Amino acid sequence: MVPHRYFARAFTLLELLVIMAVIAILITIAYPVYTGVLERGKVTQDMSDLRQIGIAIQTYLNDNDQILPDITTWPGTSVMPALYPKYIATRKIFQSPFDKRPGLETDLAPVSYGINHNMYDPTIGISRNFTRVVSPASTFLMAPTYSGDPKNASSWSGTMTNPPDLLVGGAGETKGTHSNGNRINVLFCDWHVENLTFGPPATANTFQNTTLAPFHWDPRQ
């Protein structure tokens, strides 16, 4: 009696093409979800960094008669301590997750955030004195600071020894850090952090909450 033979059936070319097409469709569906999850994680980390810096500044103010550290040295370095290393032990807190530069733990470490220039501007006249901020809950204190599109690593230039200066309106920033350039996180003078609309388009290179006024840059208001 001739033994029965079993043969493994191979996929046909058509079946392979169908499988590849299904996989491609699944990747197309899953990729936006994956990138969205990654972005939400960065937004959360960015807000956390701002909160931690805010807590450190608040503690610094309590120890220094409510006077902000100098605008050119506020993060602190090994030679000129400020927030670092007494109030913040690691330099990585000063680098936003949207800042794609390599991280460092030296005095050349990236600094992605800047303090509202009006806190220091002599024509404004508050002389870094935080007690002179009239409406802390409405006044911008700090935000990611860069020039142009934040997706470009070259747009970020601040370091521990040369921190960025957050000019009024966010001058030089052409897009927000996330949501297709439409949103940006901001630390206010009462230490809360909000995710604000970047815009409005009618006012170039600025950000503000376009639905809930009156958030502003002037500490005298």
BALOBA-1460 file (C-alpha; in Angstrom, 3 decimals):
// residues 221
<rec num="1" residu="m" x="0.000" y="0.000" z="0.000"/>
<rec num="2" residu="v" x="1.473" y="3.367" z="-1.046"/>
<rec num="3" residu="p" x="1.854" y="5.703" z="1.966"/>
<rec num="4" residu="h" x="-0.138" y="8.949" z="1.838"/>
<rec num="5" residu="r" x="2.086" y="11.976" z="1.499"/>
<rec num="6" residu="y" x="1.363" y="15.371" z="3.039"/>
<rec num="7" residu="f" x="2.597" y="18.517" z="1.347"/>
<rec num="8" residu="a" x="2.779" y="21.965" z="3.068"/>
<rec num="9" residu="r" x="0.812" y="24.474" z="1.040"/>
<rec num="10" residu="a" x="2.790" y="27.639" z="0.234"/>
<rec num="11" residu="f" x="1.341" y="31.133" z="-0.025"/>
<rec num="12" residu="t" x="0.643" y="32.323" z="-3.514"/>
<rec num="13" residu="l" x="2.025" y="35.635" z="-4.730"/>
<rec num="14" residu="l" x="-1.465" y="37.130" z="-4.652"/>
<rec num="15" residu="e" x="-1.965" y="36.091" z="-1.036"/>
<rec num="16" residu="l" x="1.390" y="37.635" z="-0.058"/>
<rec num="17" residu="l" x="0.426" y="40.872" z="-1.765"/>
<rec num="18" residu="v" x="-2.896" y="40.944" z="0.096"/>
<rec num="19" residu="i" x="-1.148" y="40.340" z="3.435"/>
<rec num="20" residu="m" x="1.370" y="43.105" z="2.721"/>
<rec num="21" residu="a" x="-1.447" y="45.479" z="1.801"/>
<rec num="22" residu="v" x="-3.296" y="44.695" z="5.053"/>
<rec num="23" residu="i" x="-0.115" y="45.286" z="7.079"/>
<rec num="24" residu="a" x="0.460" y="48.602" z="5.297"/>
<rec num="25" residu="i" x="-3.105" y="49.707" z="6.085"/>
<rec num="26" residu="l" x="-2.689" y="48.759" z="9.759"/>
<rec num="27" residu="i" x="0.581" y="50.723" z="9.964"/>
<rec num="28" residu="t" x="-1.097" y="53.721" z="8.330"/>
<rec num="29" residu="i" x="-3.836" y="53.594" z="10.967"/>
<rec num="30" residu="a" x="-1.524" y="52.946" z="13.913"/>
<rec num="31" residu="y" x="1.236" y="55.473" z="13.135"/>
<rec num="32" residu="p" x="-0.794" y="58.650" z="13.866"/>
<rec num="33" residu="v" x="-1.967" y="57.074" z="17.125"/>
<rec num="34" residu="y" x="1.626" y="56.219" z="18.051"/>
<rec num="35" residu="t" x="2.934" y="59.699" z="17.249"/>
<rec num="36" residu="g" x="0.016" y="61.238" z="19.128"/>
<rec num="37" residu="v" x="0.887" y="59.228" z="22.229"/>
<rec num="38" residu="l" x="4.524" y="60.310" z="21.935"/>
<rec num="39" residu="e" x="3.529" y="63.965" z="21.621"/>
<rec num="40" residu="r" x="1.179" y="63.819" z="24.605"/>
<rec num="41" residu="g" x="4.034" y="62.354" z="26.616"/>
<rec num="42" residu="k" x="6.276" y="65.256" z="25.606"/>
<rec num="43" residu="v" x="3.567" y="67.796" z="26.472"/>
<rec num="44" residu="t" x="3.188" y="66.243" z="29.926"/>
<rec num="45" residu="q" x="6.959" y="66.182" z="30.495"/>
<rec num="46" residu="d" x="7.293" y="69.796" z="29.310"/>
<rec num="47" residu="m" x="4.602" y="70.914" z="31.777"/>
<rec num="48" residu="s" x="6.305" y="68.916" z="34.536"/>
<rec num="49" residu="d" x="9.645" y="70.609" z="33.809"/>
<rec num="50" residu="l" x="8.023" y="74.046" z="33.984"/>
<rec num="51" residu="r" x="6.311" y="73.170" z="37.288"/>
<rec num="52" residu="q" x="9.575" y="71.950" z="38.800"/>
<rec num="53" residu="i" x="11.395" y="75.092" z="37.685"/>
<rec num="54" residu="g" x="8.512" y="77.161" z="39.080"/>
<rec num="55" residu="i" x="8.791" y="75.452" z="42.486"/>
<rec num="56" residu="a" x="12.547" y="76.066" z="42.446"/>
<rec num="57" residu="i" x="12.093" y="79.759" z="41.570"/>
<rec num="58" residu="q" x="9.495" y="80.138" z="44.321"/>
<rec num="59" residu="t" x="11.887" y="78.646" z="46.868"/>
<rec num="60" residu="y" x="14.724" y="80.821" z="45.558"/>
<rec num="61" residu="l" x="12.544" y="83.920" z="45.941"/>
<rec num="62" residu="n" x="11.739" y="82.988" z="49.531"/>
<rec num="63" residu="d" x="15.469" y="82.833" z="50.249"/>
<rec num="64" residu="n" x="16.344" y="86.036" z="48.366"/>
<rec num="65" residu="d" x="13.800" y="88.679" z="49.433"/>
<rec num="66" residu="q" x="11.532" y="87.931" z="46.428"/>
<rec num="67" residu="i" x="14.187" y="89.051" z="43.922"/>
<rec num="68" residu="l" x="14.570" y="86.941" z="40.774"/>
<rec num="69" residu="p" x="18.047" y="85.656" z="39.855"/>
<rec num="70" residu="d" x="19.930" y="87.587" z="37.202"/>
<rec num="71" residu="i" x="18.576" y="86.992" z="33.700"/>
<rec num="72" residu="t" x="22.003" y="85.931" z="32.383"/>
<rec num="73" residu="t" x="22.697" y="83.401" z="35.139"/>
<rec num="74" residu="w" x="19.276" y="82.288" z="36.426"/>
<rec num="75" residu="p" x="19.693" y="78.540" z="35.733"/>
<rec num="76" residu="g" x="23.018" y="78.515" z="37.578"/>
<rec num="77" residu="t" x="26.365" y="76.896" z="36.848"/>
<rec num="78" residu="s" x="29.082" y="75.201" z="38.840"/>
<rec num="79" residu="v" x="30.865" y="78.556" z="39.153"/>
<rec num="80" residu="m" x="27.788" y="80.779" z="39.573"/>
<rec num="81" residu="p" x="25.049" y="78.817" z="41.403"/>
<rec num="82" residu="a" x="21.421" y="79.972" z="41.156"/>
<rec num="83" residu="l" x="18.563" y="77.476" z="40.780"/>
<rec num="84" residu="y" x="21.179" y="74.837" z="40.025"/>
<rec num="85" residu="p" x="22.490" y="73.076" z="42.055"/>
<rec num="86" residu="k" x="20.818" y="74.147" z="45.322"/>
<rec num="87" residu="y" x="17.178" y="74.138" z="44.193"/>
<rec num="88" residu="i" x="17.369" y="71.809" z="41.164"/>
<rec num="89" residu="a" x="19.881" y="68.993" z="41.360"/>
<rec num="90" residu="t" x="19.980" y="67.965" z="37.687"/>
<rec num="91" residu="r" x="20.475" y="70.085" z="34.592"/>
<rec num="92" residu="k" x="18.126" y="67.957" z="32.478"/>
<rec num="93" residu="i" x="15.086" y="69.719" z="34.014"/>
<rec num="94" residu="f" x="16.042" y="72.827" z="32.043"/>
<rec num="95" residu="q" x="15.772" y="71.006" z="28.681"/>
<rec num="96" residu="s" x="12.327" y="70.666" z="27.124"/>
<rec num="97" residu="p" x="11.465" y="67.295" z="25.550"/>
<rec num="98" residu="f" x="10.727" y="69.280" z="22.377"/>
<rec num="99" residu="d" x="14.360" y="70.441" z="22.298"/>
<rec num="100" residu="k" x="16.143" y="67.780" z="20.210"/>
<rec num="101" residu="r" x="19.700" y="68.767" z="21.148"/>
<rec num="102" residu="p" x="21.787" y="66.138" z="22.950"/>
<rec num="103" residu="g" x="21.397" y="66.333" z="26.714"/>
<rec num="104" residu="l" x="24.406" y="67.098" z="28.893"/>
<rec num="105" residu="e" x="25.231" y="67.238" z="32.584"/>
<rec num="106" residu="t" x="27.801" y="70.012" z="32.255"/>
<rec num="107" residu="d" x="27.633" y="73.809" z="32.355"/>
<rec num="108" residu="l" x="27.050" y="73.688" z="28.586"/>
<rec num="109" residu="a" x="23.817" y="71.720" z="29.076"/>
<rec num="110" residu="p" x="20.874" y="72.916" z="26.961"/>
<rec num="111" residu="v" x="18.399" y="75.352" z="28.512"/>
<rec num="112" residu="s" x="15.089" y="75.442" z="26.638"/>
<rec num="113" residu="y" x="13.124" y="77.865" z="28.816"/>
<rec num="114" residu="g" x="13.337" y="81.629" z="29.180"/>
<rec num="115" residu="i" x="11.942" y="84.110" z="31.714"/>
<rec num="116" residu="n" x="9.635" y="86.940" z="30.584"/>
<rec num="117" residu="h" x="11.969" y="89.818" z="29.694"/>
<rec num="118" residu="n" x="9.590" y="92.317" z="31.295"/>
<rec num="119" residu="m" x="10.637" y="91.050" z="34.713"/>
<rec num="120" residu="y" x="14.048" y="92.588" z="34.027"/>
<rec num="121" residu="d" x="13.386" y="95.467" z="31.606"/>
<rec num="122" residu="p" x="14.371" y="98.750" z="33.337"/>
<rec num="123" residu="t" x="11.630" y="100.632" z="31.474"/>
<rec num="124" residu="i" x="9.049" y="98.367" z="33.139"/>
<rec num="125" residu="g" x="10.617" y="99.143" z="36.494"/>
<rec num="126" residu="i" x="9.849" y="96.169" z="38.716"/>
<rec num="127" residu="s" x="13.594" y="95.443" z="39.033"/>
<rec num="128" residu="r" x="13.177" y="91.654" z="39.358"/>
<rec num="129" residu="n" x="11.042" y="92.226" z="42.458"/>
<rec num="130" residu="f" x="8.334" y="89.571" z="42.399"/>
<rec num="131" residu="t" x="6.189" y="91.386" z="44.952"/>
<rec num="132" residu="r" x="5.526" y="94.061" z="42.315"/>
<rec num="133" residu="v" x="3.722" y="91.657" z="39.968"/>
<rec num="134" residu="v" x="0.144" y="92.957" z="40.072"/>
<rec num="135" residu="s" x="-1.770" y="89.914" z="38.788"/>
<rec num="136" residu="p" x="0.368" y="86.754" z="39.077"/>
<rec num="137" residu="a" x="-2.368" y="84.412" z="37.794"/>
<rec num="138" residu="s" x="-2.579" y="86.352" z="34.510"/>
<rec num="139" residu="t" x="1.089" y="87.216" z="33.914"/>
<rec num="140" residu="f" x="3.425" y="85.027" z="31.855"/>
<rec num="141" residu="l" x="6.632" y="84.084" z="33.648"/>
<rec num="142" residu="m" x="8.323" y="81.370" z="31.598"/>
<rec num="143" residu="a" x="7.899" y="79.304" z="28.429"/>
<rec num="144" residu="p" x="9.947" y="77.311" z="25.926"/>
<rec num="145" residu="t" x="12.201" y="79.802" z="24.155"/>
<rec num="146" residu="y" x="13.640" y="79.335" z="20.668"/>
<rec num="147" residu="s" x="13.860" y="81.029" z="17.289"/>
<rec num="148" residu="g" x="11.709" y="79.886" z="14.383"/>
<rec num="149" residu="d" x="10.310" y="76.355" z="14.220"/>
<rec num="150" residu="p" x="10.896" y="74.302" z="17.402"/>
<rec num="151" residu="k" x="11.085" y="71.089" z="15.367"/>
<rec num="152" residu="n" x="14.514" y="72.222" z="14.154"/>
<rec num="153" residu="a" x="17.276" y="71.482" z="16.670"/>
<rec num="154" residu="s" x="19.088" y="74.587" z="15.412"/>
<rec num="155" residu="s" x="16.191" y="76.770" z="16.629"/>
<rec num="156" residu="w" x="17.204" y="76.101" z="20.237"/>
<rec num="157" residu="s" x="20.367" y="77.829" z="21.424"/>
<rec num="158" residu="g" x="20.167" y="78.431" z="25.192"/>
<rec num="159" residu="t" x="22.663" y="76.853" z="27.585"/>
<rec num="160" residu="m" x="23.363" y="76.993" z="31.326"/>
<rec num="161" residu="t" x="26.019" y="79.643" z="30.702"/>
<rec num="162" residu="n" x="23.925" y="81.545" z="28.146"/>
<rec num="163" residu="p" x="20.205" y="81.057" z="28.878"/>
<rec num="164" residu="p" x="17.616" y="82.227" z="26.330"/>
<rec num="165" residu="d" x="15.713" y="85.477" z="26.822"/>
<rec num="166" residu="l" x="11.916" y="85.175" z="26.428"/>
<rec num="167" residu="l" x="11.163" y="88.389" z="24.583"/>
<rec num="168" residu="v" x="7.739" y="89.974" z="24.913"/>
<rec num="169" residu="g" x="5.177" y="88.163" z="22.779"/>
<rec num="170" residu="g" x="7.561" y="85.285" z="22.218"/>
<rec num="171" residu="a" x="9.235" y="87.286" z="19.456"/>
<rec num="172" residu="g" x="11.123" y="85.060" z="17.046"/>
<rec num="173" residu="e" x="8.965" y="82.007" z="17.689"/>
<rec num="174" residu="t" x="7.044" y="81.209" z="14.534"/>
<rec num="175" residu="k" x="5.233" y="78.092" z="15.787"/>
<rec num="176" residu="g" x="4.204" y="76.499" z="19.057"/>
<rec num="177" residu="t" x="5.948" y="73.406" z="20.364"/>
<rec num="178" residu="h" x="3.107" y="70.959" z="19.719"/>
<rec num="179" residu="s" x="-0.327" y="70.306" z="18.139"/>
<rec num="180" residu="n" x="1.004" y="71.132" z="14.669"/>
<rec num="181" residu="g" x="2.558" y="74.309" z="16.014"/>
<rec num="182" residu="n" x="-0.734" y="75.572" z="17.463"/>
<rec num="183" residu="r" x="-0.054" y="75.121" z="21.211"/>
<rec num="184" residu="i" x="2.620" y="75.968" z="23.775"/>
<rec num="185" residu="n" x="3.007" y="75.439" z="27.544"/>
<rec num="186" residu="v" x="3.437" y="78.484" z="29.770"/>
<rec num="187" residu="l" x="4.336" y="78.969" z="33.446"/>
<rec num="188" residu="f" x="2.508" y="81.859" z="35.121"/>
<rec num="189" residu="c" x="3.636" y="84.041" z="38.010"/>
<rec num="190" residu="d" x="1.309" y="82.225" z="40.422"/>
<rec num="191" residu="w" x="3.179" y="78.997" z="39.522"/>
<rec num="192" residu="h" x="0.425" y="77.265" z="37.548"/>
<rec num="193" residu="v" x="1.162" y="75.901" z="34.056"/>
<rec num="194" residu="e" x="-1.257" y="76.102" z="31.134"/>
<rec num="195" residu="n" x="-1.347" y="74.733" z="27.607"/>
<rec num="196" residu="l" x="-2.144" y="77.843" z="25.555"/>
<rec num="197" residu="t" x="-3.044" y="78.641" z="21.983"/>
<rec num="198" residu="f" x="-0.069" y="79.848" z="19.971"/>
<rec num="199" residu="g" x="-1.189" y="82.890" z="18.041"/>
<rec num="200" residu="p" x="-3.363" y="84.604" z="17.032"/>
<rec num="201" residu="p" x="-2.310" y="84.607" z="13.377"/>
<rec num="202" residu="a" x="-3.066" y="88.332" z="13.152"/>
<rec num="203" residu="t" x="-0.212" y="89.006" z="15.584"/>
<rec num="204" residu="a" x="2.969" y="87.465" z="14.223"/>
<rec num="205" residu="n" x="5.493" y="85.706" z="16.461"/>
<rec num="206" residu="t" x="3.449" y="85.754" z="19.640"/>
<rec num="207" residu="f" x="1.381" y="83.508" z="21.827"/>
<rec num="208" residu="q" x="-1.528" y="84.054" z="24.150"/>
<rec num="209" residu="n" x="-4.744" y="82.400" z="25.149"/>
<rec num="210" residu="t" x="-7.056" y="83.539" z="22.374"/>
<rec num="211" residu="t" x="-10.233" y="82.407" z="24.119"/>
<rec num="212" residu="l" x="-9.735" y="83.436" z="27.740"/>
<rec num="213" residu="a" x="-8.407" y="86.973" z="28.181"/>
<rec num="214" residu="p" x="-6.659" y="88.765" z="29.749"/>
<rec num="215" residu="f" x="-3.383" y="86.846" z="29.948"/>
<rec num="216" residu="h" x="-0.506" y="89.231" z="29.388"/>
<rec num="217" residu="w" x="3.231" y="89.962" z="29.487"/>
<rec num="218" residu="d" x="3.227" y="93.149" z="31.567"/>
<rec num="219" residu="p" x="3.713" y="92.504" z="35.338"/>
<rec num="220" residu="r" x="2.256" y="95.955" z="36.107"/>
<rec num="221" residu="q" x="-1.211" y="94.995" z="34.808"/>
